Each structure stands twice: as structure tokens, then as C-alpha cells.
Amino acid sequence: MDNRLYNLQLFCANQDILIDHEIKVQGGAQYTLKKDGTSCHVTLYNRGTCYVRGVNSHLHMLLKAWCDNTFIDGFLHPDFAASWREWNTNADFLIEHHKKYGIPDESTISEDYRLNREITFHDYMFCSNRHRKISIKSLEFVVENWLNRFCFMNIPANQVVDIALKYIQDNAYNEGDKISFSLAAEAVSIAFVGFCSNKQFSCGGKCPFVNSNDSYDCLFELIDMMYMYSENPLVISYNRTNLNMILTGEKQKIRWISTDPSTPIEEKMRNALFEAGILNMPQYQAMAPERRYRVDFMIPTPNGGMLAIECDGLQYHANPTSYISDRRRDNLLLQHGITPVRFSSIDINEDIEGCIKTIEEMFNSYQLKKQVYHRNGRFGYFDSTN
């Protein structure tokens, strides 16, 4: 199926737009779309362009925004996508709060405190690792697969990559095929916003797909995911001790977590997810007020849900204690919008293709809006289940 048609189907599914019928026309195909008693026609031409006609309406505006894939050079500066450089602003909020009220109990923290703490951890992690290298291949992999799976607008992934690479070529200094994460984030921000800014502008200041007050949530999420595909990415351990170390500047005492696979079956799953183009966040710290859990692979999905992929070896999961603990953990994750998906070592070793097929089918249920979980804020290591 044509990628543009598939994206149009996903877009319509998430906007409750009915694709009524298709007519073959010279050089392409025309589709009649309906919503709230209004009809419009979208023609997808084989040469890569598209055309919308119909009466002026909300539906017409949405479809015009979807069809426009023009790159607008310099429309927005990418600083908003690199806000982690100013992480100390949020840290100052926490320091002042602790001086006045002490460290709050987890069950009583305010929304302002929670958000400032989340941003402080997240942005300190990025700021500390801004020089970590990411390969051009990994950058291309993340951008192309993220656009195909998360962005239902008509944005050409190959052109986004080409513009990002041109920016890197003009601004990198003998870095070869590996560049700093900071430069990669800036290049992708410029390329992505160049295509998407007109859509945001046309749709009243925010993407018609993202249900959020923050117009740039999607770009934050893309950059977050790109970090996980840099070389040996370290994730800061989310706990009170580390928070205190950040606020007091004792950097050498901060505990970091490796995202490398810890078992052979995790490594096999990681490689299979990569081959399938399924973006994921390994060794994810899933948090809830009750306690914290480490998930082997967390796969964010459209509409805010998440799939927690667990690779269960018999050595650690076949005893009565683990049996009980696993089910309590799964129930808690479900309460916070995370769907646990468990595969045994036998499944992974003997039928990894079947495992990937199961994950793809569950992911597609979110893409097509058959399953929806609306989250508050962007996904990340620190905010998803609070």
C-alpha cells in the first residue's frame, strides 16, 4: 500500500473522518472524506503531490494541513527542542520548594512539583550527555521509523532526513559518520519543524492529531527517542538520592543506569525490534506512587499507550515468588496505561518472528485508534505513569 494512503487512513481514523469511497483518476486516485455532515475530496497523485477540494470547513482545513508538505526554511528556531540546556530553571524551583517545605511525601506532591522534578531529571540527563555520539545511520533509522509510526501527517521522511543531513554537513567539524547528540537534535528539529510549522499554524497553533496544549510535544518525543539510539546511552536513576545530588551539584555521586541488554534473550529481542523498525526505550523505569519497576523494553504508541515488553527467562520467573510478583506488577502497570506483554525464553529463542508479529498487531491497534490511552505530557523515563 502507498505510504501516503496508509498515513491518510491513520490520520482519518484518529480524526474520526470517514473515507467513503475511492475513484481512480488520471495520474492517481481520489478519495471522498466525510465528517460531521461535511464532505471533501482528496486526490493523491502518483507523482507525490495531493489536492483537496470542497467547501470551507473544519474538515477542509484539516485536510489542507495534511496535504501540505512544503518545507519552510527558518520558520521557527529549534531552541524549544533543546530546552534541556536550561534545566537549572526547574532545579531552582525544587531547591526553593525544599527550603520552604522540605522534601514532600510522594502521595502529597503538587502537580507543579512533579513536573519540575520530571523536567529536572530529564533535562539534566540530556545536558550531561549532549556530547554523546550518534551515528548517521541511527539518526536516519529513528527519524524514518518515528515518522512512519507516530506522525500521521503527510511529511516525507526521506526529505526530513536529507535536510537534517545537509544541516549537519554545514555545521559539523570533521565528525565523520558519528556526530554529537546535541547537533543531531538541532538538525532534526530544524528539518521537522520546517515541514510541520505550517500545519501547526493552519490548525490554530497545534497539530490536529496531538491532543495536547503543547504544540511541540511530538518533536520532544522524537528527540527523546533519538537519544536512546545514541552510543551506549546512560539513563539517570530516578530516586531521591540522585535528585539531591543534582540539586547540590555532587555530579560524581549520581547513579546512572546502562540500557544494554542484561540477558541473551533481551539481546535477541533488541535486535529483532531493530530489524522490525519498532522504536523502544530499554531498561525503562516505570514509576507509580506505590513503587518503581524496571521494564526490559518500553514501546510508546500513538494515543499515549505503552507496551511493556518483558523477556522472561525460566531462571528468574519460574518460582512461586516471581509468579506472584509478576502479576502484581502487571496489574499495577495496567492501572497506569501500560500494557504488559510477556514472552518466555522459549518463545524468543524458537519463534522471535511470532513475538514481533504480536507486538506489531498490538501497536497497530493504537495507530488505528482501536485502543486509546490519553497520557498527560510527553512520554519519557520519568513521567509516564505518574
N, C-alpha and C positions, 0 to 999 in steps of 0.2 A: 504494500500500500504506500502511496505517496506520503512522505513525511508531513507535508503541509496539510493534506486532507486529514491525516491522523491527529495532528495538532488542532485542526479546526473542530474535529469531533470531540476531543478532550475539552477544548475551550467551551463548546456549546453544552456539553454535559455539566460542566461546573457553573455555567451561567443560566442553566435551565432553559436553553434555547433548543427548539425542536428543528431537526433537519428533516424537512418534509419530503423532498424528492430531488432527484438528480437528472439533469438533461445534458447530453453531450452537445457541445457547440464546437465551432471551428477553432482548433488550437487549444482546447481544454474542456472543462466541464462546469456547468452552472448548478448551484445548489440553492433551493428555496428554504429560507430560515424563518421561523415564527416564534414570537414571544409576546405575551400579553395582548393578543389580538392584532399585533403588527407583523407585517411580512417584509422581508428584504431578500435580495438575490446577491449571492457571492459567486463570482466566476474565478476559478483557478486556471490560469493559463499554463500550458506546458513549458513555456519559456521562463517560468518562475515568478511572474507577476500575478496580481489578483485585482479584481474590481468589484466594488459594492454599488448597488443601486437600490433605490427605494425612497419612501417619504422620510423626511427628517423626523427622527425619533430617537429614543434611548438605544433601541436595538441598532439603528443605523450608525449611531456614534460609536457603539462598542465594536461593530464590525469594521468600521473605517479604521479604528485604532488597531485592530488585529491585523488588517491588511497592510498597514504602513510599516515597511521595514527599511526606511531610509535612514542612513547614518548621518547624524547631525554633529559635526565636529565641534567640540568645545562648548556644547550646550550647558553642561554642568561640570564643575570641578570635582574630582574624585575624593576630596578630603573627607567627605562624610563616610566613605567606605574605609577610611584609615583612622577612624576616631580613636582607636586603641592607643594612638600616640599621646592622647591627652588623658590617659587613665587616672592620673593623680587627682583630677577633679572629683571623681567619685570616691576615691580613697579619703580625701579631705572630709567629705560628708560623714563617712564612717568614723573617722577619728574624732570629729566634733560630737557625734552621737554617743560614742563610748565615754567621752569626758563628762557629758551631762547625765547619761542614764546607765552607763555600764554596758556590758555585752548582753543583749537581750536573749531571753529564752526562745528557742526555735518556735514554740507554739504561739508566741505573742508578738512576733516581729511584724512591723508595719510593711505595707507594700513598697513605700519609698526605700526603706532599709534593705529589703530583699533585692530590689532592682539595683541599688547602688552596690551591694555586695556582689551580685552576679556580674555586673559590668566590671567591677574592680578585678575580680579573679580572671575573667575572660580577657580583658584588655591588657592586664599585666602579663598574662601568658603570651599574647601576641607581641607585645612590646619587647619582652625578653628574648623572643625568638625571631625577630624581624630579619636577622641576617641568615637564618637557616636556609639552606638551598632547596630549590625545587627544580626538577628537570623540565625542559620544554615539553617533553612527551607527557609528563604527568599533568602539566597545565592544560594541554590540549585535551587530555582524557577527561579531566574534571569538567571543563567548560562544555565540551560537546555532550557529555552524558547528563550533566545537570540541565542544560537547555532542553534536551530531549525528554527528560523525565519530570522536570519541575516547572518549566516555563511553557505555558500553552499558547503564548503569543507567537506570531509568525516571524520570529527572529532567526535569521540564518546563522547557525552555529559556526559554519566554516568562515563566514565573514567576520564574526566576532573574534575568532582565533587569529585570523590574518591581521586585523587591526591591532590586536594586543601584541602580536609578534613584531609588527612594524614599530610600535612604540618602544618595545624592549630593545630592538635593534638600534633605535635612535638614541637610547638613554643608557644602555648597558656599556660597561667598560671592560672589554676582554674577559667576559664571564663565561663564554663558550655556551654549551648546551645546558648549563645549570646556572640559575640566577637566584638572587635573594628573594625570599618570600615577600618582602616589602615592595620590591619593584614589580613582582608578579601581580600582587594585589592592586597596585596602582594601574598597571597596564590593563588588566581585566576590567577594572572599574570604568576606565575611560571608554573602552570598547563597548561594554554592556550598556552603560548609560547613554552613549551616543545613539544606540538603536532604540532604547526604551523611553527616553525622555519625552518624545512627542506623544507616546501612548499615555504616559502619566499625565501630561499636560492636557491632552484631549479628553481624558476621562475625569476631569475635575481634580487633578492633583494626586491621584493614586491609581495603581494598576487595577483594572476591572476584575481581575482574578483574585488578588490577595485581599482577604478580609482583615484588614489591619489599618490602624490610623497612621502607620509609618510607611510612607511611600517606598522606602528603600529596603524593606525587610528582605526581599528576595536577593538583593545584592549582598547584604550581610551574610545570608545563608550560603551563598555561592563562595564567598571568601572564606567563611568558616570551614566549609568542606575542603577547599583547596589546601588549607593548612594541613589537614590530615594526610595529604598526599605529598607533602614535602619530605625531605630525607630525615628518617628517624625522628618523627615529631614527638616531643615530650608534652605531656599534659600535666598541669599543676594539680596536685591532690587537693580536693576541696574539703577543708576542715578548719576548725578554729585556730589550730596552731599555725597553719600556713597563713591564714588571714592576719594573724598577729605579726608574723614575720614580714609580710608585705607592708603592713602599716608602720612598722618600726624600722623598716629598711634593712633587716637582717637577711639579705638575699642568700647568703651561703647556707642558711639553715632550712631553706624552703625545700619541701619534698616534692619530687616530680615522678610521674608515672610513665613508663615506657608503653608504647602502643604495639609493640612487637607481639606476635603470637606466642602463647605460653606452652602450647602443645602441638604435636604433629597434625592433629585433626583441625585445629584452629588455622594452622598454616595452609592446609589444603582448602579449607573453606575460604580463607582470604584470597587465595589465588583464583578460586572458582568465581567469587564475586567480582574480581577484577576482570576476568575474561568475559563475564556477562555484562560488564558496564554498570554494575549496581554499586552506587556510591554508599559508603558506610563509615561509621566512626567506631574504631576498635577500642576495646577496654574502656567502654563508656561508663561514666559514674552516674548511674541512675539514682536520683535522690527523692526522698519523701520525708515528711516530718518524722516518721517513725524510725527510719534508718536509711543507710546508703547501701547500694548494691553495685557490683561491677558486672557489666554485661559484655559478653565476648564481642559482639558486633551489633551496633545500633544502626538501623537503616531508617532515616527520616523519610516520610512520604508526603505527597501533596495533601492539603487539607489538615495538616497538623498531626496526624497519627504517626506512630513509630513502631517498627518491628524490632523486637529484641531477639537476636539470633543467638542461641546457646548451643555450643558443641559439647555434648555430654559423653564423656568417657566413662566406661564401667568402673574404673578405679575410684572415681570421686562421686559418682551419682547412683551407685547400686546398693548402698547401705540404707537402713531404715531412717537414720538421722537426715541424710541428704534427701531422701524421698519426701519427708515431711517438710523440710526447709524449702525445697524447690517449689512445692505447691503453695506454700505461704507467700513466697517471693513472687510467683506468677500472679497470684490474686492481687497483691499489692500493686504490681506494675499495671495490671488491667485497670485498677481504680484511677490511675493517673494517665490514662490514654496510651499506654504502651502495650502492644500485643506480643506476648512471648511466643517464640517459635523454636521448638527444641528438636535437635537432630542427634541421634545416637552416633557413636563412633562407627557402628556397622553401616548405618545409612550413608555417612560421609565417605567411608572407605569404599563401599560397594556400589553406591548409587548417587554420586555427587550431582549428576545431571538432574535426577529426580528432586533433590534438595533445592537446587536452583530454580527448577520449574515451579515448585511450591511457593518459593519466595516471590517469584515474578507474578504469579497469579494473585497473591495477596496484595502486592504492590499495585497491580493494575486495578484492584477493587477501590483503592483510594484515588487513583488517577481518574477513573470513570465516575467518581462520587457515589459508588455503591456503598462505600463505608467512609464516614467522616468523623474526625475528631478535631474540633477547633481549639487551638492552643492559644495561650496568651504570650505574645512576643515570639522572637525567633528561636529556632532550635539551637542547642549548644550543649556543652558539657555540664552546665551549671543551672539551667533554668527549666528544663523540660517538664519536670514532674512536680515542681513546687506549686 
